Amino acid sequence: MSKKRKTPSAKKATNTGFVVGRLFATKKSFGFVAADGGDYYVSRHDMNGAMNGDTVSLRHVASGGQGRAGRVVKIVQRVNDVLVGRYEMFGALGVVVPRDKRIGYDGFVDVERSLKAQPGDWVKATILTYPTRYQSMQVVITEVIFPDGGTSGPPPVEVIIAEHNLRTEFSPAALEEVGHCSMDADKALRDNTLRRDIRDRHIFTIDPVDARDFDDAISVERIGGTVRLGVHIADVSTYVPWNGEIDRETRERTTSVYLPTGVIPMLPERLSNDLCSLKPGVDRLAFSVDMYLSDSGEVERYELYQSVINSTHRYSYDEIHDALKGAIPFRDETARQALTCFAEITDAVGGVRFARGGLEFDSVESKVHCDERGVPTEIVTRSKNKATEMIEEAMILANEVVAGYLAGRKCPTVYRVHERPDSSALDSLWPYLTEFGYRIGADAEVSSKTFQNILHAAEGKPEELYISSLLLRALKQAYYSVEPTGHFGLASEYYTHFTSPIRRYPDLIVHRILAGRLQNRLDEPLLKEMIEELAALCERCSVGERNAESTEREATKYKIAEYMHSHIGEAFAGIITNVAGFGLFVSLENSASGLIHKESLRYDEWSYDASRHALVGRETNTRYRVGQKVEVILVSVNLEEGQLDFEFKEVEV
């Protein structure tokens, strides 16, 4: 029986009148504790020193129109042991003002223990004593993260990294171990007689033009009446065995983190950018999945094995997309045949996945380019194209094949699972969908086909991105598990992460287990030890993934604000992506987003029509709703909060 992963929530303690749960604080110094039957509101005066994320014991103190209220009587478990913020002086007192306003308390510093920090410096401090009703929080500064010397402006990326407690340096022991790693194809073939030498195949990589590490490569060719699609993944596990110095480092990181100013890699650079990277023209160790496909995209059989490869070409997404469209020539006839076949077979594979209910969300990826000083120079947006879809379908299929192989042999492993959304998640969508004229029906089944119908109805319309984002929010978050409960979004019965071991630790685990199964050595002490920890590793990797994503979003948000600050007063084309009682949220073509405050709409009195999700002018009957294209002027940027404010370029009455 599978275990369901639940968000921590409060529950009543038997016969005590207390509830125990996690506190979710707000920037306005009050918070909530989630409990069965509703939330408990906690005022700033009833926090009793609790901070955001702490597990607390709460006493019910009041009920009324605003819901239930409680008072924190005990902190059961602290989650905050460090404070990241600006160092300030108030008279003779040194204070660390936390950047995260949800912390709710300043940390007082003994000036003698301030590491000579100057007012305005960004610092990291260890909490010595926690705040209570009767005493302030005491901290000691352990690091000056960024010597700013001022009290305004966006937080440096280094501060965001520190706040998310990310490791940026590898231990000397790990680096020493990396120094002993080397690439010797002949030795690898001798050491593992099951490893195949396939250096004679036409193998290529397709990645973003600015990619630095290449962990997947492709080969494709017709053999008889089938297409052999080979997915070849960097064999990191040969270099990084369980519980070595490198492994302990990567296990702490769990994933690479991609920031506007650079990458915090999971693996040391000698591995990620050199020995494990499937660069063209050099021998590399790989883990290969050969899938023999019918022209209709069905897997007829497959082979899994470790290999030695030599990539022939490195392509970029744009080059392949343009070549397939006929905008540029293919490099040679071999490339034309392989890439054309690759496009055709992945079209068929995608059709199979779509037929069984796989979802395709429209999205735009934005990337902020920065100079060597970390100053943003441009915002680049990229939508899916033919080349990205080809690679995506190949990787999804390889992940499914590996997951199915391990599940069929009852091997303990790490699965990537995605639960079916709750019916309540869809209930909240119907008013929005009805407003846009989508007659889906409030009694529609919670199924991937229902989601497909909605996405199809929105395709090509102004609100397409908004509808996609609504549906994505209705879905549950995917995570790692030892139980193969399936992947709703991909409509996969078995799914894992196998294709990115350079940047994801779960993939490295799967490689080790797959190699152990193929070589009949799963009972080796090191592999047995790792397998015993799989459940804990799944949880750690799920948490690490969410932390990395949060760091990436936050860093990108502030760098976008910093870039846009130099464009105050300029006009932009945008689209209204959400409407609230206080204003209109607008997203620009470069992915920057901000708010038009209702107060700036001075020529009428405006009210929020909740049923139609629109702002309506009482005198003019003008309506602003989601999906409308607008012209706006950027009027201000709050660098400290990463927030943009717009006004309409011109008012039409």
Secondary structure, 3 states (H helix, E strand, C coil): CCCCCCCCCEEECCCCCEEEEEEEECCCCCEEEEECCEEEEECHHHCCCCCCCCEEEEEEEEEECCEEEEEEEEEEECCCCEEEEEEEEECCEEEEEECCHHHCCCEEECHHHCCCCCCCCEEEEEEEECCCCCCCEEEEEEEEEECCCCCCCCCCHHHHHHHCCCCCCCCHHHHHHHHCCCCCHHHHHHHCCCCEECCCCCCEEEECCCCCCCCEEEEEEEECCEEEEEEEEECHHHCCCCCCHHHHHHHHHCECEEECCEEECCCCHHHHHHHCCCCECCEEEEEEEEEEECCCCCEEEEEEEEEEEEECEEEEHHHHHHHHHCCCCCCCHHHHHHHHHHHHHHHHHHHHHHHCCCCCCCCEEEEEEECCCCCEEEEEEEECCHHHHHHHHHHHHHHHHHHHHHHHCCCCCCEEEECCCCHHHHHCCHHHHHHCCCCCCCCCCCCHHHHHHHHHHHCCCCCHHHHHHHHHHHCCCCEEECCCCCECCCCECCCCCCCCCCCEHHHHHHHHHHHHHHCCCCCCHHHHHHHHCHHHHHHHHHHHHHHHHHHHHHHHHHHHHHHHHCCCCCEEEEEEEEEECCEEEEEECCCCEEEEEHHHCCCCCEEEECCCCEEEECCCCCEEECCCEEEEEEEEEECCCCEEEEEECCCCC
